[in-house]
Amino acid sequence: MSKEIHEYIEKKLNELIGVLPESIIEELRVKLKEIPDLSKDEVDKIIKLTVREYRNALVEPGEAVGTVAAQSIGEPSTQMTLRTFHYAGVREFNVTLGLPRLIEIVDARKTPSTPMMTVYLDEEHKYDEQKAKEVARRIEVTKVENVVSSIETDLFENIIRITLDPVMLKDKGLTPEQVLKIIEKIKLGAEEITLNYEDNKPVIIVKFAGEPEAAKLSKAREKIMSAKIKGVKGIKRVIVQRRDHEGKTEYVLITDGSNLAGVLGVKGVDPTKTTTNSISEIESVLGIEAAREAIIREIKGVLDEQGLDVDIRHIMLVADIMTWTGRVRQVGRHGVTGEKESVLARAAFEVTVRHLYDAAARGELDELKGVTENVIVGQVVPVGTGMVTLQMKPSITRKAGSN
Amino acid sequence: MVRKFNVLEHELVPVHEVLDVREALRILKQLRVRPEKLPWIRESDPAAKSIDAKPGDIVRIIRKSHTAKKAISYRYVVTG
């Protein structure tokens, strides 16, 4: 192909910016360059035809896109398995998928029933399993109970004996001194806390003053056991997952439990890629636009996993509407906006008579703006061609008539 | 432990930019809408905060679209 025609194609394609979406321009560029011996005239024709076809494919004004989206997502959803649990890439975790998950997303629940995070690591940590484990340990919540082999309350001596498990300590990367420090920080009202070694096992003894009380000791015991040594609140378990990507091995952390704000601040985590399946967390940490994107990905993910092919534009519409007001709103039984404005539309939905009584008592007015109301009264519904009305400027006709 | 992190760097967050008044008026005229008819973004939104958008501003959002590769959208900054 000559250089001249190449330049001509580029020039013509640049003129299309703003007329066609970038993805189509890109496709057109690739296709045009594949064809040998194109004339300028043919390039013009191809571009003209593409623009025409694109405009033809656009949604027409008045098209009931919401209804179409509802049907397009609703129908395949009926074919989804009702089985709640599935594993999503990780055998170790059960993650809610399928219809229950879909409902959860559009309901805009505060917390998903199985919160989960995918934590990406930074350059330093992502290629090495040991380093990935290091980060995992920083994230996973370790409580005192996780490193204890036995705990006894001794009422006679008024003490609590905590025997630590050296194997678990090593696994979590902790020293007995660190555990001691944590226990010292808890407000127990203890007289003395000491660390000893018995048979090479570290033992922490918490001694109380005054009269021994069984209730007091067992309360203290509870407090000690549930004390957090390290980790990010809410992260119950972390799994290091190996991913082979383009010949490179990368390690990614999958977590049970979610705390986006907390995990983003941890050293070794790549804060630009790490995500969660909790949309409300994304909304509060990253903003409404990120929430919109997350809704799209989550819904698409559920449908893909079930092998259902729904055009992503329908999902994007749902996400757009849900995030319209700058906050994530649910798509509930009454749609997104909650109660309908029209009396007739409400009456058509349920408890017909009650709605009519109430409306009559309050003297409500129905402006017949919606679809349902107009179906009821037998008028043209404001959808599609029914949306347009004629408008006329009398002054213009007079002028034309006087001519 | 918490490091400073700009939310705009996150993969899920598209480009946000505040429009100057002239540009905002041009866009509204082009779209033939009043600003409150645009989708909203709260003043307290992390992304809005990081570009210092104030109520009444219009924010241009340049998304990586699933279908069009690049898509431009606007949001009206509201209080709250």
Boltz contact constraints between the chains, C-beta under 6 A:
constraints:
  - contact:
      token1: [A, 21]
      token2: [B, 68]
      max_distance: 6.0
  - contact:
      token1: [A, 22]
      token2: [B, 69]
      max_distance: 6.0
  - contact:
      token1: [A, 22]
      token2: [B, 70]
      max_distance: 6.0
  - contact:
      token1: [A, 23]
      token2: [B, 68]
      max_distance: 6.0
  - contact:
      token1: [A, 23]
      token2: [B, 69]
      max_distance: 6.0
  - contact:
      token1: [A, 264]
      token2: [B, 5]
      max_distance: 6.0
  - contact:
      token1: [A, 265]
      token2: [B, 1]
      max_distance: 6.0
  - contact:
      token1: [A, 265]
      token2: [B, 2]
      max_distance: 6.0
  - contact:
      token1: [A, 265]
      token2: [B, 3]
      max_distance: 6.0
  - contact:
      token1: [A, 271]
      token2: [B, 5]
      max_distance: 6.0
  - contact:
      token1: [A, 272]
      token2: [B, 9]
      max_distance: 6.0
  - contact:
      token1: [A, 272]
      token2: [B, 10]
      max_distance: 6.0
  - contact:
      token1: [A, 272]
      token2: [B, 11]
      max_distance: 6.0
  - contact:
      token1: [A, 273]
      token2: [B, 11]
      max_distance: 6.0
  - contact:
      token1: [A, 286]
      token2: [B, 7]
      max_distance: 6.0
  - contact:
      token1: [A, 286]
      token2: [B, 10]
      max_distance: 6.0
  - contact:
      token1: [A, 286]
      token2: [B, 12]
      max_distance: 6.0
  - contact:
      token1: [A, 286]
      token2: [B, 13]
      max_distance: 6.0
  - contact:
      token1: [A, 286]
      token2: [B, 46]
      max_distance: 6.0
  - contact:
      token1: [A, 287]
      token2: [B, 45]
      max_distance: 6.0
  - contact:
      token1: [A, 287]
      token2: [B, 46]
      max_distance: 6.0
  - contact:
      token1: [A, 287]
      token2: [B, 47]
      max_distance: 6.0
  - contact:
      token1: [A, 288]
      token2: [B, 41]
      max_distance: 6.0
  - contact:
      token1: [A, 288]
      token2: [B, 45]
      max_distance: 6.0
  - contact:
      token1: [A, 289]
      token2: [B, 13]
      max_distance: 6.0
  - contact:
      token1: [A, 289]
      token2: [B, 14]
      max_distance: 6.0
  - contact:
      token1: [A, 289]
      token2: [B, 47]
      max_distance: 6.0
  - contact:
      token1: [A, 289]
      token2: [B, 61]
      max_distance: 6.0
  - contact:
      token1: [A, 290]
      token2: [B, 12]
      max_distance: 6.0
  - contact:
      token1: [A, 290]
      token2: [B, 13]
      max_distance: 6.0
  - contact:
      token1: [A, 293]
      token2: [B, 12]
      max_distance: 6.0
  - contact:
      token1: [A, 312]
      token2: [B, 66]
      max_distance: 6.0
  - contact:
      token1: [A, 324]
      token2: [B, 39]
      max_distance: 6.0
  - contact:
      token1: [A, 325]
      token2: [B, 40]
      max_distance: 6.0
  - contact:
      token1: [A, 326]
      token2: [B, 40]
      max_distance: 6.0
  - contact:
      token1: [A, 326]
      token2: [B, 41]
      max_distance: 6.0
  - contact:
      token1: [A, 326]
      token2: [B, 42]
      max_distance: 6.0
